[in-house]
């Protein structure tokens, strides 16, 4: 099995909670690259940012895309509010 590429920057903090961290892979280029924001699946009840596969990461890089791997807070209460706020915070840090 292939090994996952190492992030350019790992566990970049974007909030007060210890799970408010993302990883970013910046694809080397002389020009700015498009950015993919990966939010794991799990129906708001399971999973984490590490669920992306090494094949997916490599395909994004080979296509000239940079990637952020963002966590999605697992919550049984206020599901939509929590996930929306989390995603907004990541985007504010990266823009």
Secondary structure, DSSP 8 states (H G I E B T S, - for coil): -------SEEEEE-SSSTT-EEEEE----SS---EEEEE--STTTS--GGGS-HHHHHHHHHTT-EEEEE-----SSSHHHHHHHHHHHHHHHH-
